[in-house]
Amino acid sequence: MVITVFKLSTISLHSKLVIINAAVLPTLHFTYMGNYKIALLTVNLAPYMALKLMT
């Protein structure tokens, strides 16, 4: 919600902190979140699949 309401100020702050162009930051953010979701799904799915294979 904060990112939606304060989008421009949040992008400006983050681009200054990590020294990245503000135009590229949303793309990097969505790429990071996509990779995070895939990793989280993999980490949670692997033990489940191992338990299903054992039974």
Secondary structure, DSSP 8 states (H G I E B T S, - for coil): -HHHHTHHHHHHHHHHHHT--TTTHHHHHHHHHHHHHHHHHHHHHHHHHHHHHH-
